[in-house]
Amino acid sequence: MRAQGLSPSIDPGAAPADLASGEAVAVLAPVVPRRRGATGTRILAVLYPVCLAVADGWAMAVAVAVLRPVPGGAVPGVAAMTLIACNASGGLYRMRRSPSLLADGPPILVRTLIVAALAAVLLPGSAIGAAAAWLWIAGAAGTASLAVRAFVNAAVRTYRCRRSRARPALIVGTGGAAAHLAGVLRERGELGLAAVGQVAAGGPAPAGPAVPVLGETSDLPALVEEHGVDTLLVAAEDVHPDHLDAVLRISFGLPCETLLLQPPSDVVPVATTRREYLAGLPCARVDWRLREPAARCAKRLLDLVAGSLILVLVLPVLALCAVAVRMEGGPGVLFRQRRIGLGGEEFVLLKFRTLKPADEQESDTRWTVKDDDRMGRVGRFLRATSLDELPQLWNVLRGDMSLVGPRPERPHFVEQFSRTCPGYMLRHRVPVGMTGWAQIHGFRGDTSIELRARLDNHYIDHWSFAGDLRILLLTVRAMLCRDAG
């Protein structure tokens, strides 16, 4: 579906109510911080990884230092920090509902063996030889790490069983899987969760009186707030396929963790760092990286540093473009236009003028076409090379935009596309950008709005700092090769 070909027969109210609500929640609350629950839960969430990391580092450092106790030697400290970093990268310090020594043991031992081998090589003149040193370090450090982890896991399970009140959980789905999940939470106190209710999501009718049905998908934000929900459990097989995306994206804006209970037929592998088990039931941890303040700060820091550097480097290009536009079209080098940004807020976007609209009404409501007769050679060149977008670096430094994100659109078209294109409003969960995942794949100008929204939402859902850097490099390549038009 192209922009100018949007079908007028589509009923704006035809979209499911919970899908529209999901888009609204995601737009209006894009970066709600997670609520960690009671003080005991917050303390546990900090103490658990700290205790494990300290134990792993201490065990490795002592095992290395025993072989060659040289004052001021750096090898024990380096080995300890390396082991901690390796375990952290593998998600071995993550707080889980069902901590298991059998699941954590093999990856811990593998990493311990690797770090022990490096330490044995680095130890100068070990008295027992490199091979024996390796076995001693791996055995001592591995045994100590596993022993401490077994004790800490037992302590966590005991605490969860004996504390006065389990953390509230809300189950999305009303079928057999949801009923079974409610029973598991009721019988397994070591999980530390108690189901306060279920939420209907277009799936099967309630299967027995497990827990009360409190509302529908559109009620999720209010229910999470009202019941102080700590964990949202989504039973995928009890959620209608048309509603699952909306449910998960609503969860991005909620101050609680989300676990997706995978259906029996799901053979999609889940990374170890995102895998959970509830009494053997496989779950995938659903998270959104841009929720975290550190991720948002990193993205904003990239905008300020890289944006300032690019602006300084392209100042001569900006000057030449301004002169060329002035010579071809007269006064009015910059073009200002209202666009929609983060959370649906309006801002004024800057561009080099490539043609003169008849009036403001045309500027706000007429879809741009590639071969407009009023566009001169300079205008066509600026658009083909995307040089007309360079003034938006000022929007980036002001905070109106980011270097990377969904491209902003005019209010008139945002209103139109939000009624006819599922998922379009979800693009406003993050700051709009000068370039994005959709643009580097050719979706700019007169291209499919639905596919563009799909790519934009994929970028948002799977954001990473490295991904932003990659998009910026691909954008530079596209501009230099002129293959992105």
Backbone torsions as a table, in degrees:
resi	resn	phi	psi	omega
1	MET	NA	119.6	178.5
2	ARG	-90.2	162.0	-173.4
3	ALA	-59.3	-45.5	-176.3
4	GLN	-79.0	-4.8	-177.8
5	GLY	-109.5	21.1	179.6
6	LEU	-63.1	127.7	-173.4
7	SER	-72.0	126.1	178.9
8	PRO	-74.6	-8.9	-178.0
9	SER	-81.6	-10.8	-179.4
10	ILE	-72.2	126.2	-179.0
11	ASP	-77.7	121.3	-179.1
12	PRO	-59.5	-25.0	-178.5
13	GLY	-93.1	7.6	-175.4
14	ALA	-76.9	-20.4	-179.5
15	ALA	-66.9	143.8	179.4
16	PRO	-56.9	143.1	-176.6
17	ALA	-61.2	-39.0	-177.4
18	ASP	-71.7	-28.6	176.5
19	LEU	-66.9	-44.4	178.4
20	ALA	-62.3	-40.3	178.6
21	SER	-64.6	-39.2	178.4
22	GLY	-59.6	-41.6	178.4
23	GLU	-65.5	-40.4	-179.0
24	ALA	-64.4	-43.5	179.4
25	VAL	-61.4	-45.6	-178.0
26	ALA	-63.8	-33.5	-178.7
27	VAL	-77.6	-43.7	-172.8
28	LEU	-81.5	-21.3	-179.0
29	ALA	-134.0	66.7	-172.5
30	PRO	-77.2	-21.4	-173.1
31	VAL	-136.3	46.2	178.0
32	VAL	-70.4	124.9	179.6
33	PRO	-68.2	152.2	-179.6
34	ARG	-72.1	142.3	173.8
35	ARG	-95.1	127.1	-175.8
36	ARG	-93.6	4.3	175.8
37	GLY	85.5	-148.5	-175.7
38	ALA	-68.8	167.9	-178.1
39	THR	-59.9	-40.3	179.7
40	GLY	-61.0	-39.6	179.1
41	THR	-66.3	-41.8	179.4
42	ARG	-64.3	-41.3	178.7
43	ILE	-64.5	-42.0	179.4
44	LEU	-63.2	-39.6	-179.0
45	ALA	-64.5	-24.7	178.3
46	VAL	-90.7	-44.1	-175.5
47	LEU	-67.0	-37.2	-175.5
48	TYR	-58.6	-57.5	-179.7
49	PRO	-66.9	-33.4	-179.6
50	VAL	-65.1	-45.9	-179.9
51	CYS	-61.2	-43.9	-179.1
52	LEU	-66.3	-42.6	-179.3
53	ALA	-65.6	-43.5	178.7
54	VAL	-62.5	-42.5	-179.5
55	ALA	-63.8	-44.7	179.9
56	ASP	-62.6	-46.3	-179.5
57	GLY	-65.5	-42.0	-179.7
58	TRP	-64.0	-44.4	-178.6
59	ALA	-62.0	-43.2	179.7
60	MET	-66.7	-44.7	-178.0
61	ALA	-63.0	-42.6	-179.5
62	VAL	-67.0	-42.4	-179.2
63	ALA	-61.6	-37.4	178.8
64	VAL	-74.4	-43.6	-175.9
65	ALA	-65.2	-30.4	-179.6
66	VAL	-62.3	-34.2	-178.3
67	LEU	-72.0	-35.8	-178.6
68	ARG	-148.8	81.0	-177.0
69	PRO	-74.9	69.6	178.8
70	VAL	-88.5	123.1	178.8
71	PRO	-57.5	131.9	177.4
72	GLY	80.6	2.8	179.4
73	GLY	-64.1	138.7	-175.8
74	ALA	-92.4	-14.5	-173.9
75	VAL	-61.8	-46.2	179.3
76	PRO	-58.1	-44.4	-179.9
77	GLY	-65.9	-42.3	178.7
78	VAL	-63.6	-42.5	179.2
79	ALA	-63.6	-41.1	-179.9
80	ALA	-63.3	-47.7	-179.0
81	MET	-65.8	-36.4	178.8
82	THR	-64.7	-43.0	179.4
83	LEU	-64.1	-43.5	178.9
84	ILE	-61.0	-43.3	-179.9
85	ALA	-64.3	-42.0	179.5
86	CYS	-63.8	-44.5	179.5
87	ASN	-66.5	-38.7	179.6
88	ALA	-65.2	-40.5	179.9
89	SER	-64.9	-25.4	178.3
90	GLY	-90.6	6.8	178.7
91	GLY	72.7	22.1	-175.4
92	LEU	-82.9	-2.2	175.4
93	TYR	-111.6	10.3	-177.1
94	ARG	-78.0	137.0	177.3
95	MET	-72.7	128.6	-178.3
96	ARG	-129.4	161.1	-179.9
97	ARG	-73.8	-30.1	-179.9
98	SER	-129.4	75.0	179.6
99	PRO	-64.9	134.8	-174.9
100	SER	-134.9	125.2	177.5
101	LEU	-69.9	-33.7	179.6
102	LEU	-65.5	-34.1	179.0
103	ALA	-77.1	-36.8	-176.2
104	ASP	-84.7	-24.3	-173.5
105	GLY	-56.9	-54.2	-178.3
106	PRO	-57.0	-49.7	179.3
107	PRO	-64.5	-32.2	178.2
108	ILE	-66.1	-44.9	-178.9
109	LEU	-65.3	-38.9	178.7
110	VAL	-62.1	-46.9	-179.7
111	ARG	-66.2	-36.8	178.5
112	THR	-65.1	-40.2	178.3
113	LEU	-63.3	-40.7	-179.1
114	ILE	-66.8	-47.9	-179.4
115	VAL	-66.2	-36.9	178.2
116	ALA	-63.7	-37.7	178.0
117	ALA	-64.2	-42.4	177.9
118	LEU	-63.6	-42.4	-179.8
119	ALA	-64.8	-40.0	-179.8
120	ALA	-63.9	-37.0	178.2
121	VAL	-68.6	-37.7	-176.8
122	LEU	-77.4	-20.6	-178.9
123	LEU	-69.2	117.7	-178.9
124	PRO	-77.1	119.4	173.7
125	GLY	61.4	49.2	177.8
126	SER	-62.4	138.9	-174.7
127	ALA	-68.0	-23.1	-174.6
128	ILE	-108.7	3.8	178.5
129	GLY	91.6	155.6	-173.9
130	ALA	-65.3	-43.2	-177.6
131	ALA	-64.4	-45.2	179.3
132	ALA	-67.0	-37.0	177.6
133	ALA	-62.4	-41.4	179.1
134	TRP	-60.8	-46.8	-179.4
135	LEU	-63.8	-41.5	179.9
136	TRP	-63.9	-48.6	-177.6
137	ILE	-62.3	-46.6	-178.3
138	ALA	-64.6	-43.2	-178.6
139	GLY	-66.1	-47.6	-177.9
140	ALA	-67.0	-48.8	-178.1
141	ALA	-66.8	-42.3	-179.5
142	GLY	-64.3	-43.2	179.4
143	THR	-62.9	-45.1	-180.0
144	ALA	-64.5	-42.9	-179.4
145	SER	-62.0	-45.5	-178.7
146	LEU	-67.4	-36.8	179.3
147	ALA	-64.2	-46.2	179.0
148	VAL	-64.0	-40.7	-179.1
149	ARG	-64.6	-39.6	177.8
150	ALA	-61.8	-41.8	179.3
151	PHE	-66.1	-44.4	-178.3
152	VAL	-65.9	-41.3	178.7
153	ASN	-62.2	-41.2	178.1
154	ALA	-64.4	-39.9	178.9
155	ALA	-64.0	-39.6	178.8
156	VAL	-64.3	-45.7	179.6
157	ARG	-62.8	-40.8	178.9
158	THR	-63.9	-42.7	179.6
159	TYR	-61.5	-43.8	-178.3
160	ARG	-66.6	-35.1	-179.7
161	CYS	-72.7	-32.6	-171.7
162	ARG	-99.7	-11.5	-179.8
163	ARG	-67.9	154.3	-170.0
164	SER	-67.5	-28.3	-174.1
165	ARG	-144.4	123.5	177.3
166	ALA	-72.5	158.4	-179.6
167	ARG	-75.6	136.9	-177.6
168	PRO	-66.7	137.4	176.7
169	ALA	-127.6	146.3	179.3
170	LEU	-119.9	128.8	-177.4
171	ILE	-100.6	126.1	176.2
172	VAL	-96.4	117.5	-174.9
173	GLY	125.3	151.4	-175.8
174	THR	-133.2	14.7	-178.2
175	GLY	-95.9	-157.5	-176.7
176	GLY	-65.5	-37.9	179.7
177	ALA	-64.4	-40.6	178.9
178	ALA	-65.6	-39.7	178.7
179	ALA	-64.7	-42.1	177.9
180	HIS	-63.4	-40.1	179.4
181	LEU	-63.7	-40.7	178.0
182	ALA	-62.5	-39.8	178.0
183	GLY	-65.3	-39.0	178.3
184	VAL	-61.6	-44.6	-179.7
185	LEU	-65.3	-33.9	-179.4
186	ARG	-70.9	-34.7	-174.5
187	GLU	-92.7	-22.0	-175.1
188	ARG	-108.8	87.5	-177.0
189	GLY	-65.9	-24.9	-178.0
190	GLU	-68.1	-13.4	175.7
191	LEU	-74.4	-20.3	175.9
192	GLY	71.9	21.6	-177.6
193	LEU	-127.8	146.1	176.0
194	ALA	-132.3	125.8	-177.9
195	ALA	-74.1	123.1	177.9
196	VAL	-93.3	-15.2	-179.8
197	GLY	169.1	178.1	177.8
198	GLN	-119.4	160.7	177.3
199	VAL	-126.4	126.8	178.5
200	ALA	-74.4	136.1	-177.8
201	ALA	-137.4	45.3	174.6
202	GLY	73.7	12.8	-178.4
203	GLY	-99.4	-150.5	-178.8
204	PRO	-64.9	162.1	176.1
205	ALA	-69.3	158.4	-179.7
206	PRO	-52.7	132.0	-178.7
207	ALA	-101.4	82.5	178.2
208	GLY	86.9	165.3	-177.0
209	PRO	-83.5	59.9	-179.0
210	ALA	-67.8	-68.4	174.9
211	VAL	-140.3	156.6	-176.1
212	PRO	-65.9	147.3	173.6
213	VAL	-86.0	115.5	-171.7
214	LEU	-92.9	-17.7	-178.1
215	GLY	169.5	-161.2	179.5
216	GLU	-114.9	-177.9	-176.4
217	THR	-56.6	-39.3	-178.3
218	SER	-64.4	-17.4	-179.5
219	ASP	-90.7	-1.6	-174.3
220	LEU	-53.8	-50.9	-178.5
221	PRO	-57.8	-42.7	-179.6
222	ALA	-67.3	-38.9	-179.4
223	LEU	-68.8	-40.0	177.8
224	VAL	-61.4	-41.5	179.7
225	GLU	-70.1	-44.0	-175.8
226	GLU	-64.6	-40.9	-175.6
227	HIS	-99.3	3.4	-179.8
228	GLY	58.5	43.4	-173.4
229	VAL	-64.4	131.8	179.5
230	ASP	-95.7	-31.4	-177.1
231	THR	-139.1	132.4	175.4
232	LEU	-103.4	120.9	-178.2
233	LEU	-109.0	115.1	-176.3
234	VAL	-104.4	112.4	176.6
235	ALA	-84.6	98.0	-170.1
236	ALA	-57.0	-39.9	-176.7
237	GLU	-72.7	-12.5	177.8
238	ASP	-102.4	6.7	178.3
239	VAL	-110.5	132.1	179.2
240	HIS	-60.1	136.4	-177.6
241	PRO	-54.7	-33.2	-179.9
242	ASP	-70.5	-16.1	-175.9
243	HIS	-105.1	-13.4	-171.8
244	LEU	-63.4	-43.7	179.0
245	ASP	-59.1	-43.2	-179.3
246	ALA	-63.2	-41.7	179.7
247	VAL	-60.8	-46.6	-177.4
248	LEU	-66.9	-37.3	-179.7
249	ARG	-75.2	-28.9	170.3
250	ILE	-61.0	-40.3	-177.1
251	SER	-61.8	-26.0	179.0
252	PHE	-61.0	-28.0	-177.3
253	GLY	-98.1	6.9	-176.5
254	LEU	-101.5	144.9	-177.5
255	PRO	-84.0	53.0	179.2
256	CYS	-152.2	162.2	176.3
257	GLU	-78.2	154.1	179.9
258	THR	-126.9	127.9	176.0
259	LEU	-117.9	127.2	180.0
260	LEU	-98.8	111.9	177.2
261	LEU	-75.7	114.4	-174.3
262	GLN	-76.7	140.9	178.7
263	PRO	-70.2	160.2	-177.9
264	PRO	-58.9	-29.4	-176.8
265	SER	-85.7	-0.9	-175.7
266	ASP	-78.3	114.7	179.6
267	VAL	-108.8	11.5	178.9
268	VAL	-74.1	121.1	-178.5
269	PRO	-68.8	144.0	179.1
270	VAL	-114.8	132.3	-179.4
271	ALA	-57.6	147.2	-177.8
272	THR	-56.7	-38.5	-177.4
273	THR	-68.3	-14.1	-179.4
274	ARG	-114.7	6.2	-175.5
275	ARG	-93.0	141.2	175.4
276	GLU	-136.3	160.9	173.7
277	TYR	-134.9	133.2	173.9
278	LEU	-116.3	101.2	-176.1
279	ALA	53.0	41.8	179.0
280	GLY	87.7	-10.8	179.6
281	LEU	-77.9	122.7	-177.8
282	PRO	-72.6	132.3	178.7
283	CYS	-130.5	151.9	173.6
284	ALA	-114.1	129.3	177.8
285	ARG	-75.9	122.3	-178.9
286	VAL	-97.4	122.6	-178.0
287	ASP	-144.5	161.9	179.9
288	TRP	-129.7	112.4	-171.4
289	ARG	-61.2	-34.5	-177.4
290	LEU	-73.3	-1.0	172.6
291	ARG	-69.3	-34.6	-172.9
292	GLU	-74.6	136.6	-179.5
293	PRO	-57.3	-36.2	-178.9
294	ALA	-63.1	-40.6	179.8
295	ALA	-66.4	-41.6	179.7
296	ARG	-66.0	-39.6	178.4
297	CYS	-65.2	-40.1	178.9
298	ALA	-62.9	-41.6	179.7
299	LYS	-65.9	-42.6	179.4
300	ARG	-67.6	-37.4	178.1
301	LEU	-63.8	-40.2	176.3
302	LEU	-60.9	-41.6	178.8
303	ASP	-60.6	-44.8	-176.5
304	LEU	-69.8	-45.9	-176.6
305	VAL	-70.9	-55.0	-178.0
306	ALA	-67.7	-37.2	179.2
307	GLY	-63.5	-43.3	178.9
308	SER	-64.9	-43.1	179.9
309	LEU	-63.3	-45.4	179.5
310	ILE	-63.2	-40.6	-179.3
311	LEU	-61.3	-41.6	178.4
312	VAL	-65.3	-41.9	-177.0
313	LEU	-67.7	-33.3	-174.7
314	VAL	-97.9	8.5	179.3
315	LEU	-55.0	-44.1	176.5
316	PRO	-61.2	-37.7	178.3
317	VAL	-66.1	-40.9	177.5
318	LEU	-60.2	-42.2	-179.7
319	ALA	-64.8	-43.8	179.3
320	LEU	-64.4	-41.1	178.6
321	CYS	-63.1	-41.8	180.0
322	ALA	-63.0	-42.4	179.2
323	VAL	-64.4	-43.2	-179.0
324	ALA	-64.1	-42.3	178.7
325	VAL	-64.7	-40.6	-179.7
326	ARG	-64.8	-40.3	-179.0
327	MET	-70.1	-35.1	-177.5
328	GLU	-81.6	-39.0	-172.2
329	GLY	-120.8	2.7	178.8
330	GLY	84.1	-162.5	-176.5
331	PRO	-59.7	158.5	179.8
332	GLY	90.9	65.6	-176.7
333	VAL	-72.1	-40.1	-177.8
334	LEU	-93.6	145.2	177.6
335	PHE	-113.8	127.1	-178.9
336	ARG	-111.5	136.0	-176.6
337	GLN	-149.4	142.3	178.2
338	ARG	-75.1	131.1	177.3
339	ARG	-132.7	164.2	179.6
340	ILE	-103.6	128.6	-178.1
341	GLY	-116.7	-146.1	-176.9
342	LEU	-56.1	130.3	176.9
343	GLY	67.7	16.6	179.1
344	GLY	81.3	12.1	-179.2
345	GLU	-82.6	143.9	178.0
346	GLU	-84.7	148.8	171.4
347	PHE	-149.1	168.5	-178.7
348	VAL	-100.3	117.2	-179.2
349	LEU	-92.1	142.0	-179.6
350	LEU	-107.9	138.7	174.5
351	LYS	-147.3	161.5	167.6
352	PHE	-74.6	138.1	-179.9
353	ARG	-70.6	126.6	177.9
354	THR	-109.7	-17.8	171.7
355	LEU	-159.8	162.8	-179.4
356	LYS	-102.9	117.0	176.9
357	PRO	-70.5	157.0	-179.4
358	ALA	-64.0	-39.5	178.8
359	ASP	-160.5	178.6	-177.6
360	GLU	-66.3	-34.1	178.3
361	GLN	-60.3	-43.5	178.4
362	GLU	-65.5	-39.8	-179.5
363	SER	-61.7	-36.6	-175.6
364	ASP	-84.4	-24.3	-169.9
365	THR	-123.1	-9.3	-178.0
366	ARG	-93.5	127.7	179.0
367	TRP	-71.3	133.6	-178.8
368	THR	-70.9	131.6	176.2
369	VAL	-113.5	155.6	-171.3
370	LYS	-68.5	-41.4	-172.1
371	ASP	-109.1	52.5	176.4
372	ASP	-67.6	130.4	-176.2
373	ASP	-64.5	-23.1	-177.2
374	ARG	-82.0	-2.0	-177.1
375	MET	-90.8	124.3	179.5
376	GLY	-83.5	-175.7	-177.6
377	ARG	-63.2	-42.4	179.6
378	VAL	-62.3	-45.4	179.8
379	GLY	-60.0	-44.2	179.3
380	ARG	-63.5	-40.8	179.6
381	PHE	-64.7	-43.1	-179.5
382	LEU	-63.2	-40.8	179.5
383	ARG	-70.7	-40.7	-178.7
384	ALA	-63.5	-33.3	-178.9
385	THR	-98.2	-2.0	-177.8
386	SER	65.5	14.9	178.2
387	LEU	-68.9	-21.4	178.0
388	ASP	-66.6	-14.8	-179.3
389	GLU	-87.0	-9.7	-173.4
390	LEU	-58.1	-36.0	178.2
391	PRO	-58.9	-16.6	179.2
392	GLN	-69.5	-9.8	171.8
393	LEU	-57.8	-32.2	176.2
394	TRP	-67.4	-39.2	175.0
395	ASN	-61.2	-36.3	179.0
396	VAL	-66.2	-46.5	-179.3
397	LEU	-66.0	-31.7	177.8
398	ARG	-73.2	-20.3	-177.7
399	GLY	96.7	1.4	176.4
400	ASP	-69.0	-31.9	-174.6
401	MET	-135.8	173.2	171.8
402	SER	-119.0	164.0	174.7
403	LEU	-63.9	-38.2	-177.7
404	VAL	-123.9	131.8	178.8
405	GLY	166.9	178.3	176.4
406	PRO	-62.8	141.2	179.0
407	ARG	-67.9	136.7	-179.0
408	PRO	-74.7	150.3	179.4
409	GLU	-125.5	163.4	-179.4
410	ARG	-72.9	150.5	-177.2
411	PRO	-54.3	-39.8	-178.4
412	HIS	-59.5	-44.3	-177.7
413	PHE	-79.0	-30.3	175.0
414	VAL	-60.9	-44.3	178.7
415	GLU	-62.8	-41.6	-178.6
416	GLN	-68.6	-48.8	-176.7
417	PHE	-68.3	-32.5	-179.0
418	SER	-66.1	-24.2	178.2
419	ARG	-85.3	-26.1	-171.4
420	THR	-115.0	-13.1	-175.4
421	CYS	-120.0	105.4	-179.8
422	PRO	-56.7	134.3	177.3
423	GLY	84.0	1.2	-174.6
424	TYR	-65.9	-43.2	-176.5
425	MET	-68.0	-19.1	178.4
426	LEU	-65.5	-17.0	178.7
427	ARG	-64.0	-21.0	-174.9
428	HIS	-90.4	17.4	175.1
429	ARG	-73.8	-20.0	-177.6
430	VAL	-129.9	165.0	176.2
431	PRO	-60.1	142.8	175.5
432	VAL	-69.6	164.1	-173.1
433	GLY	-133.1	165.2	174.3
434	MET	-71.9	-33.6	177.2
435	THR	-141.5	167.6	-177.4
436	GLY	-162.5	179.5	-178.9
437	TRP	-61.5	-38.1	179.0
438	ALA	-68.7	-40.3	-175.6
439	GLN	-67.2	-39.8	-177.9
440	ILE	-72.4	-11.1	175.7
441	HIS	-104.6	19.2	171.4
442	GLY	90.8	1.8	-178.9
443	PHE	-92.8	83.0	176.7
444	ARG	-145.9	152.1	-179.0
445	GLY	71.8	-131.6	-173.9
446	ASP	-86.4	71.3	-179.5
447	THR	-131.8	174.2	-175.2
448	SER	-59.4	123.6	178.7
449	ILE	-71.8	-39.7	-178.6
450	GLU	-63.6	-44.6	178.6
451	LEU	-67.6	-36.9	178.6
452	ARG	-63.2	-44.1	178.5
453	ALA	-63.9	-37.1	179.8
454	ARG	-64.2	-44.2	179.1
455	LEU	-67.3	-38.5	178.3
456	ASP	-62.0	-44.8	-179.4
457	ASN	-68.5	-33.0	174.4
458	HIS	-62.2	-44.0	178.2
459	TYR	-59.5	-44.4	-177.0
460	ILE	-66.6	-45.2	-177.1
461	ASP	-63.5	-32.4	-174.0
462	HIS	-116.3	31.8	-176.2
463	TRP	-58.8	143.7	169.8
464	SER	-150.0	154.7	179.3
465	PHE	-62.8	-43.1	178.2
466	ALA	-62.4	-34.4	177.6
467	GLY	-63.3	-39.6	176.6
468	ASP	-62.3	-43.3	178.5
469	LEU	-61.9	-41.0	179.7
470	ARG	-63.4	-43.3	179.8
471	ILE	-62.8	-40.1	178.6
472	LEU	-63.1	-43.3	179.2
473	LEU	-65.4	-40.6	178.3
474	LEU	-66.8	-32.1	177.2
475	THR	-67.1	-43.0	177.5
476	VAL	-60.8	-44.1	178.5
477	ARG	-61.1	-42.0	-179.4
478	ALA	-64.9	-38.4	178.6
479	MET	-67.8	-40.4	-179.0
480	LEU	-70.7	-36.0	-178.4
481	CYS	-91.0	-10.8	179.9
482	ARG	54.2	47.4	-179.6
483	ASP	-115.7	11.0	-178.0
484	ALA	-104.7	6.3	-179.7
485	GLY	-84.3	NA	NA
